[in-house]
């Protein structure tokens, strides 16, 4: 069995897998790439995680996730900055261990509203300032900080950056190889400015990664868990994927699914089902078959 050569399994899709279990599931389904998560890497240890990734022959597509610093100066912000510096080190180490074509991309989720605040604009500026503080370390490590815009329903508790345009407004303060943006279909499919903003991101060389999954209603009580396999919802993968491809983006495409039923399914079955859904809904719209 062989998955599409540009398909990457974001480890969040099989959340309860250890890194060795995730690597086994991905390899068994014929993938060439994986996106890692920090918690399983830390559980195994960074050095051992890098060794396992090197032995697997898989590319690294992204390391998820860091950020959560949309608050004013104080102990919580200092702790978040320190944690992000560790995440930069993790990303650089794992990317160096991955196969040829690996990318040192650290996904950044800005964080929700500070407790007691109603100033969403100010919180977004805290994100900008934190990125500025981290950018020198990222540049020195050869890591790209990829700002992910989350759907507006998450602005209060998870991410005050709600559109690709807002992510780019922050990213443009920095070199493109240091700060870019995530295009995640689940979060941005609804945006009437999405296609022009994808073109804007591409023209500036700021699409750090492309993540896909589908949106279907009704949403679960925990709206974080509402992601579906590509093709099982309402997202137009043809137009979005074509827009991303038109920018010249030719790297891995991640499937990232947060869904309780999927998380309860055996890892190898999820890997196979993910590859099948990607082949049907996304792959026909990819212009290139092998990542650069």
C-alpha positions in Angstrom: 0.0 0.0 0.0 1.3 3.5 -0.9 -0.2 6.8 0.2 0.0 9.9 -2.0 3.6 11.1 -1.9 2.7 14.5 -0.5 0.4 13.3 2.2 1.5 13.8 5.8 -0.2 12.4 8.8 -0.4 15.1 11.5 0.0 13.1 14.7 -3.0 14.9 16.2 -5.1 12.7 14.0 -4.1 9.7 16.1 -3.8 11.6 19.4 -3.5 8.6 21.7 -0.6 7.0 19.8 2.9 7.2 21.1 5.5 8.5 18.6 6.7 4.9 17.9 3.1 3.8 17.4 2.4 6.7 15.1 5.5 6.0 13.0 4.4 2.4 12.7 0.9 3.3 11.6 2.1 5.9 9.1 4.7 3.5 7.6 2.2 0.7 7.4 -0.1 2.9 5.3 2.6 3.9 3.0 3.2 7.5 4.0 6.4 9.3 3.4 5.9 12.1 5.9 4.6 12.8 9.5 3.8 15.9 11.5 4.8 15.4 15.1 3.2 16.7 18.3 5.1 18.0 21.3 3.6 15.9 24.0 4.5 12.4 22.5 8.0 13.8 21.7 8.5 15.0 25.2 7.1 11.7 26.6 9.7 9.7 24.6 12.5 12.3 25.0 13.8 14.5 22.2 16.9 12.6 21.5 15.1 9.2 21.3 12.3 10.9 19.2 14.8 12.2 16.7 16.5 8.8 16.5 13.2 7.1 15.9 12.3 9.6 13.2 15.7 9.1 11.5 15.4 5.4 11.6 11.9 5.6 10.0 13.0 7.3 6.9 10.0 9.7 7.2 10.1 13.4 6.4 9.0 15.9 9.1 6.3 18.2 7.8 5.6 20.2 10.9 6.0 20.1 14.7 2.8 21.0 16.6 2.2 23.2 18.5 3.3 26.1 20.5 2.3 29.7 21.1 -0.4 30.5 23.7 1.1 33.9 24.6 -1.8 36.4 24.0 -1.4 37.9 27.4 0.4 40.9 28.9 3.8 40.8 30.4 4.1 38.7 33.6 5.0 35.3 34.9 2.6 33.4 32.6 3.9 35.2 29.5 7.6 34.5 30.6 6.7 30.8 31.0 5.1 30.7 27.6 8.1 32.3 26.0 10.4 29.9 27.6 8.3 27.0 26.5 8.3 28.3 22.9 12.0 28.5 22.9 12.1 24.8 23.8 9.7 24.1 21.0 12.0 25.8 18.6 14.8 23.6 19.7 12.6 20.5 19.3 11.6 21.5 15.8 15.2 22.1 14.6 16.3 18.7 16.1 13.5 16.7 14.6 13.8 18.4 11.2 17.5 17.6 11.1 16.7 13.9 11.9 13.9 13.6 9.2 14.5 12.4 5.7 15.4 14.7 2.8 12.6 17.2 2.2 11.9 17.6 5.9 10.8 21.1 7.0 11.6 22.9 10.3 8.1 24.4 10.7 6.7 25.1 14.2 3.0 25.7 14.3 2.0 28.6 16.4 -1.5 29.0 18.0 -1.6 32.5 19.5 -3.8 31.8 22.5 -7.2 33.1 23.6 -8.3 36.2 25.4 -6.5 37.0 28.7 -8.7 36.4 31.7 -11.0 39.3 32.4 -10.1 41.1 29.1 -12.4 42.2 26.3 -9.6 43.7 24.2 -9.2 41.2 21.3 -7.2 43.7 19.3 -4.7 44.2 22.2 -4.5 40.4 22.7 -3.6 40.0 19.0 -0.8 42.6 19.5 0.5 40.5 22.4 0.8 37.7 19.9 2.7 40.0 17.5 5.1 41.0 20.3 5.8 37.4 21.3 6.5 36.4 17.8 9.0 39.3 17.7 10.7 38.1 20.8 11.0 34.5 19.4 12.0 35.4 15.9 15.8 35.7 16.5 15.9 32.3 18.1 13.9 30.8 15.3 16.1 32.4 12.7 19.2 31.1 14.5 17.8 27.6 14.6 16.6 27.6 11.0 13.0 27.2 12.1 9.9 28.9 10.6 7.2 30.0 13.0 3.9 29.2 11.2 1.1 31.3 12.6 -2.2 29.4 12.5 -5.4 31.3 12.3 -8.2 29.5 14.1 -12.0 29.8 13.3 -13.5 32.8 15.1 -15.4 30.5 17.5 -12.1 29.8 19.2 -11.1 33.5 19.7 -12.1 33.6 23.3 -10.2 30.6 24.6 -7.7 29.4 22.0 -6.6 31.9 19.3 -7.3 35.6 18.8 -5.9 35.3 15.3 -9.0 34.4 13.3 -8.2 34.9 9.6 -5.4 34.2 7.3 -5.2 37.9 6.7 -4.6 38.6 10.4 -1.9 36.0 10.5 -0.2 37.6 7.5 -0.5 41.0 9.0 1.7 39.7 11.9 4.0 37.6 9.7 4.8 40.5 7.4 6.8 42.2 10.2 9.4 39.5 9.8 11.5 37.7 7.2 9.4 35.1 5.3 11.8 32.2 6.2 11.3 33.0 9.9 7.6 33.7 10.2 4.9 32.3 7.9 1.3 31.1 8.1 -0.7 27.9 8.1 -3.5 27.4 5.7 -5.8 25.0 7.5 -9.1 24.4 5.7 -11.1 23.7 8.8 -10.4 27.1 10.2 -10.5 29.3 7.0 -12.8 27.7 4.5 -15.6 30.2 5.4 -13.6 33.4 4.8 -14.8 35.4 1.8 -11.3 36.8 1.5 -9.6 33.4 1.6 -8.5 33.0 -2.0 -7.0 36.5 -2.3 -5.3 36.0 1.1 -3.8 32.7 -0.1 -2.5 34.5 -3.2 -1.1 37.2 -0.9 0.6 34.6 1.3 2.0 32.8 -1.7 3.4 36.0 -3.3 5.3 36.7 -0.1 6.5 33.1 0.3 4.7 32.7 3.6 2.7 29.5 3.2 4.6 27.4 5.7 2.2 24.5 5.6 -1.1 23.4 4.2 -3.4 21.4 6.5 -6.7 19.7 5.4 -9.7 18.3 7.0 -13.5 18.8 6.5 -16.3 20.7 8.3 -19.6 19.1 8.9 -22.6 20.2 11.1 -23.9 19.8 13.7 -20.7 20.5 15.6 -20.1 18.4 18.7 -20.6 19.9 22.2 -16.8 20.2 22.3 -16.3 22.2 19.1 -12.6 21.4 19.1 -13.6 17.9 18.1 -15.5 18.7 15.0 -13.0 17.8 12.3 -13.8 15.2 9.7 -12.0 13.2 7.0 -11.7 15.2 3.7 -14.8 14.7 1.6 -17.1 14.1 4.6 -18.3 17.7 4.9 -18.8 20.9 3.0 -15.4 22.3 2.3 -14.4 22.9 -1.4 -11.0 21.3 -1.5 -10.8 21.9 -5.2 -10.7 25.7 -5.1 -8.6 26.0 -2.0 -6.1 23.4 -3.0 -5.8 24.9 -6.5 -5.2 28.3 -4.9 -2.5 27.0 -2.7 -0.9 25.1 -5.6 -1.0 28.2 -7.8 1.3 30.0 -5.4 4.0 27.4 -6.0 3.6 25.6 -2.8 4.9 22.1 -3.5 5.6 20.6 -0.1 3.7 18.1 2.1 0.0 18.5 2.8 -1.1 17.4 6.3 -4.3 15.8 7.4 -5.1 16.9 10.9 -8.3 15.5 12.6 -9.6 16.1 16.1 -12.6 13.8 16.4 -13.5 11.6 19.3 -14.7 8.7 17.1 -11.5 8.9 15.0 -9.3 9.0 18.1 -11.1 5.8 19.4 -10.4 4.0 16.1 -7.2 1.8 15.7 -4.3 3.8 14.5 -3.6 1.8 11.4 -7.2 2.0 10.4 -7.2 5.8 10.7 -4.0 6.0 8.7 -5.6 4.0 5.9 -8.9 5.9 6.0 -7.0 9.2 6.0 -5.0 8.2 2.9 -8.1 7.0 1.1 -10.0 10.2 1.8 -7.1 12.4 0.8 -6.7 10.5 -2.4 -10.3 11.1 -3.3 -10.9 14.7 -2.1 -7.5 16.5 -2.2 -5.0 14.7 -4.3 -6.8 15.3 -7.7 -6.2 19.0 -7.2 -2.5 18.8 -6.4 -0.4 19.8 -9.4 2.9 18.1 -8.3 3.3 14.6 -7.0 6.6 14.8 -5.2 7.6 17.4 -2.6 10.5 19.6 -3.6 
